């Protein structure tokens, strides 16, 4: 009996179906700096 493959094959961009504005790296960096500043004030 032959198998029939009904799966849809999408590329990474098609599967993601959205734009990536690369803001995550900036938000992560700013957040880490803010956490370090807050922790420095707490420890002083």
BAKE-26712 format. One record per residue: residue in three letters; x, y, z of N, C-alpha, C, O in turn. Coordinates in steps of 0.001 Angstrom, whole numbers, padded with zeros to 6 digits, always signed. Layout:
residues N
ALAXYZXYZXYZXYZ;...
END
This chain:
residues 44
UNK+000845-001178+000000+000000+000000+000000+000892+001243+000000+001799+001347+000826;UNK+000657+002152-000880+001463+003367-000999+001028+004391+000049-000160+004558+000328;UNK+002021+005069+000619+001725+006117+001596+001561+007448+000876+002275+007745-000081;UNK+000602+008248+001356+000362+009552+000762+000754+010621+001784+000271+010601+002916;UNK+001618+011543+001394+002127+012573+002303+001316+013859+002121+001452+014548+001110;UNK+000465+014178+003117-000366+015389+003048+000244+016564+003801-000396+017606+003939;UNK+001448+016414+004280+002076+017507+005033+002414+018665+004116+002779+018474+002956;UNK+002288+019863+004653+002655+021075+003921+004074+021460+004316+004383+021570+005502;UNK+004920+021661+003346+006310+022015+003602+006483+023508+003355+006259+023997+002248;UNK+006884+024223+004403+007070+025666+004314+008516+026020+004632+009200+025329+005387;UNK+008955+027117+004030+010280+027613+004395+010188+028285+005758+009091+028486+006278;UNK+011327+028631+006336+011332+029271+007659+010584+030600+007620+009844+030921+008551;UNK+010768+031371+006556+010081+032670+006457+008580+032494+006303+007810+033264+006876;UNK+008156+031512+005554+006718+031272+005381+006089+030763+006676+004974+031159+007017;UNK+006772+029911+007382+006227+029363+008619+006129+030437+009698+005192+030437+010497;UNK+007073+031328+009720+007093+032407+010704+005989+033416+010410+005363+033932+011336;UNK+005747+033699+009164+004668+034568+008679+004634+035920+009374+003560+036416+009713;UNK+005781+036511+009585+005813+037832+010188+007177+038459+010021+008142+037790+009652;UNK+007252+039734+010293+008513+040457+010195+009252+040389+011524+008630+040333+012585;UNK+010560+040393+011463+011374+040440+012677+012129+041763+012666+013108+041908+011935;UNK+011685+042732+013470+012300+044060+013432+013624+044171+014192+014191+045263+014248;UNK+014127+043111+014765+015403+043082+015483+015422+044022+016685+016479+044551+017028;UNK+014290+044240+017325+014227+045091+018507+014591+044317+019772+014922+044925+020789;UNK+014534+042998+019724+014767+042172+020907+016153+042411+021474+016306+042495+022693;UNK+017162+042522+020632+018527+042691+021135+018682+044013+021870+019420+044090+022852;UNK+017992+045059+021406+018077+046349+022082+017321+046327+023405+017803+046849+024411;UNK+016152+045731+023401+015363+045641+024630+016110+044814+025668+016143+045184+026842;UNK+016708+043705+025257+017462+042861+026180+018660+043614+026740+018914+043566+027944;UNK+019388+044299+025892+020566+045048+026344+020208+046154+027316+020860+046307+028348;UNK+019176+046931+026998+018741+048019+027879+018240+047456+029201+018518+048023+030258;UNK+017513+046359+029157+016998+045745+030379+018126+045283+031290+018063+045480+032504;UNK+019140+044678+030725+020267+044204+031528+020984+045380+032181+021347+045308+033355;UNK+021191+046456+031436+021844+047639+032001+021005+048219+033129+021546+048587+034172;UNK+019689+048309+032939+018817+048843+033984+018824+047967+035238+018816+048485+036355;UNK+018839+046672+035062+018886+045763+036210+020194+045948+036975+020191+045959+038206;UNK+021297+046091+036272+022588+046296+036934+022586+047605+037717+023086+047651+038841;UNK+022029+048670+037138+021954+049963+037832+021085+049857+039076+021470+050346+040138;UNK+019929+049232+038966+019030+049081+040114+019700+048251+041210+019618+048603+042387;UNK+020350+047173+040843+021028+046330+041829+022160+047096+042504+022393+046913+043698;UNK+022869+047952+041766+023963+048740+042355+023393+049709+043400+023999+049889+044456;UNK+022243+050333+043126+021639+051240+044099+021130+050498+045316+021202+051018+046430;UNK+020621+049302+045130+020120+048522+046261+021285+048113+047172+021143+048131+048394;UNK+022403+047756+046606+023534+047273+047394+024311+048415+048049+025126+048149+048932;UNK+024100+049660+047663+024840+050786+048264+024239+051237+049532+024742+052171+050156;
END
